[in-house]
Each structure stands twice: as structure tokens, then as C-alpha cells.
């Protein structure tokens, strides 16, 4: 696992915990490389019944698997105006988190859970809240 020393996790106003930076970070900087634990897509039905429901990533070129990110990977909160993004490395079984723009010390680092920073499609947890 690789992570720049200035990022840390703490309670977030966005809900639960989040990832923050204690120092300014430049646009394009690698924030963290998180190894992932890959599981077959058939395990989703079991994960969906646990507290891991909100923390796994759909995985693989054909979305044929799911993965749990280690490190801070599952703690980055969602935003439709994110300041970071992630790139999957399917062969290396890792997620690379990168700064989308310059970040200021004390700022929470967010990503778009849809995978692409500009994707404004409803995310799964919003739909679930509407159905609860």
C-alpha cells in the first residue's frame, strides 16, 4: 500500500468517516494506492446483507466481480463535485486515488462513486434511501 503522509481519516460532515488532507496537494498527485480483495460477483448477495454493502466496488473489465478496498479506499465519501478520482488496476488488484484538482489543507477528499467524476447518475445508496 502506498499513501502520501498528509492524508488521514476522521469523522465527516458528509456522514460517517471520510478522508482528509493535512497539507496542500497538487492536482494530479497520487493520493493512495489501495490493494483490493477481489471476490466473485456471486458473493454480492451475501455482502448486500452485511455492513459491507456500502463499501464494496464492482470489479473487472466486464464487471464480473466485486472488491473490498483496503487502506482508506472504502472511506472516501461521495460527491457529484469530487476533488479526486480513482482508477482501477485490475491486473494489479488495486485502486489508485488521484487529486482531480488542487486540494487545500483540512479539505475532505471526495470521489464520485459512479467511477467517473462527471457522472451524475443516481448512486445506489440514494435509491436505497428512497425505498426505505
C-alpha positions as CSV (number, residue, x, y, z in Angstrom):
1,X,0.0,0.0,0.0
2,X,1.3,3.5,-0.9
3,X,-0.2,6.7,0.6
4,X,1.1,10.2,0.9
5,X,1.8,11.1,4.5
6,X,-0.6,14.1,4.7
7,X,-3.9,12.2,4.3
8,X,-5.8,10.8,7.3
9,X,-9.3,9.7,8.2
10,X,-11.7,11.4,10.6
11,X,-15.4,12.0,11.2
12,X,-17.0,13.6,8.3
13,X,-19.9,16.1,8.0
14,X,-20.9,14.1,4.9
15,X,-21.6,11.1,7.1
16,X,-19.6,8.5,9.0
17,X,-15.9,8.9,8.4
18,X,-14.0,10.4,5.5
19,X,-10.5,11.0,4.2
20,X,-8.9,14.4,4.6
21,X,-5.6,16.1,3.9
22,X,-3.4,17.9,6.4
23,X,-1.3,19.7,3.7
24,X,-1.9,21.2,0.3
25,X,-1.9,18.7,-2.5
26,X,-1.3,19.5,-6.2
27,X,-3.8,18.5,-9.0
28,X,-2.8,15.1,-10.5
29,X,-1.0,13.9,-7.3
30,X,-1.2,10.2,-6.4
31,X,-3.0,10.2,-3.1
32,X,-3.1,6.5,-2.3
33,X,-2.8,3.0,-3.9
34,X,-5.2,0.7,-2.2
35,X,-4.9,-3.1,-2.6
36,X,-8.3,-4.8,-3.0
37,X,-9.7,-8.1,-2.1
38,X,-11.5,-9.5,-5.2
39,X,-14.4,-11.8,-4.9
40,X,-16.8,-13.4,-7.4
41,X,-19.9,-11.4,-8.3
42,X,-21.9,-14.2,-6.8
43,X,-20.8,-13.0,-3.3
44,X,-22.7,-9.7,-3.8
45,X,-25.9,-11.2,-2.4
46,X,-24.1,-12.0,0.8
47,X,-22.3,-8.7,1.0
48,X,-25.6,-6.8,0.5
49,X,-26.8,-8.4,3.7
50,X,-23.9,-7.0,5.8
51,X,-22.4,-3.8,6.8
52,X,-20.0,-4.0,3.8
53,X,-22.9,-3.2,1.5
54,X,-21.8,0.5,1.3
55,X,-18.1,-0.3,0.9
56,X,-17.5,-2.6,-2.0
57,X,-16.6,-1.8,-5.6
58,X,-17.9,-3.5,-8.7
59,X,-14.7,-5.0,-10.2
60,X,-13.3,-6.3,-13.5
61,X,-13.4,-5.3,-17.2
62,X,-16.8,-6.9,-17.6
63,X,-17.9,-6.1,-14.0
64,X,-17.7,-9.8,-13.3
65,X,-16.5,-9.5,-9.7
66,X,-16.6,-7.2,-6.6
67,X,-13.8,-5.9,-4.4
68,X,-13.2,-4.5,-1.0
69,X,-10.6,-1.8,-0.9
70,X,-8.0,-1.8,1.9
71,X,-6.2,1.3,3.2
72,X,-8.6,4.3,3.2
73,X,-10.1,3.2,-0.1
74,X,-13.6,2.5,1.3
75,X,-13.6,5.7,3.4
76,X,-13.6,8.3,0.7
77,X,-17.0,9.9,0.6
78,X,-19.2,10.5,-2.5
79,X,-19.7,13.8,-4.2
80,X,-21.1,14.8,-7.6
81,X,-18.4,17.6,-7.5
82,X,-15.4,15.5,-6.4
83,X,-11.9,16.8,-5.9
84,X,-10.4,13.3,-6.5
85,X,-11.0,10.2,-8.6
86,X,-9.9,6.6,-8.7
87,X,-8.6,4.4,-11.4
88,X,-8.9,0.6,-11.1
89,X,-5.8,-1.5,-11.8
90,X,-7.5,-4.9,-12.5
91,X,-4.2,-6.7,-13.1
92,X,-2.5,-5.3,-10.0
93,X,-5.7,-5.7,-7.9
94,X,-5.6,-2.1,-6.7
95,X,-7.3,1.2,-6.8
96,X,-5.3,4.4,-7.5
97,X,-6.7,7.5,-5.9
98,X,-5.6,10.8,-7.6
99,X,-6.2,14.5,-6.9
100,X,-8.6,15.9,-9.6
101,X,-7.7,19.5,-8.6
102,X,-5.5,21.3,-6.1
103,X,-6.5,20.4,-2.5
104,X,-6.2,22.7,0.5
105,X,-5.0,21.5,3.9
106,X,-8.1,20.5,6.0
107,X,-10.2,19.6,3.0
108,X,-12.1,16.4,2.8
109,X,-11.2,14.3,-0.2
110,X,-14.2,13.1,-2.2
111,X,-14.8,10.9,-5.3
112,X,-17.8,10.2,-7.5
113,X,-18.9,6.7,-6.6
114,X,-20.1,6.2,-10.2
115,X,-16.5,5.9,-11.2
116,X,-16.3,9.0,-13.5
117,X,-16.0,12.5,-11.9
118,X,-18.7,14.0,-14.1
119,X,-21.3,11.1,-13.9
120,X,-24.4,12.5,-12.2
121,X,-26.4,9.2,-12.4
122,X,-28.1,8.4,-9.1
123,X,-25.8,6.3,-6.8
124,X,-27.1,3.0,-5.3
125,X,-27.4,4.3,-1.7
126,X,-29.6,7.3,-2.7
127,X,-32.0,4.9,-4.4
128,X,-31.9,2.6,-1.4
129,X,-32.8,5.5,1.0
130,X,-35.8,6.4,-1.2
131,X,-37.0,2.8,-0.9
132,X,-36.5,2.5,2.9
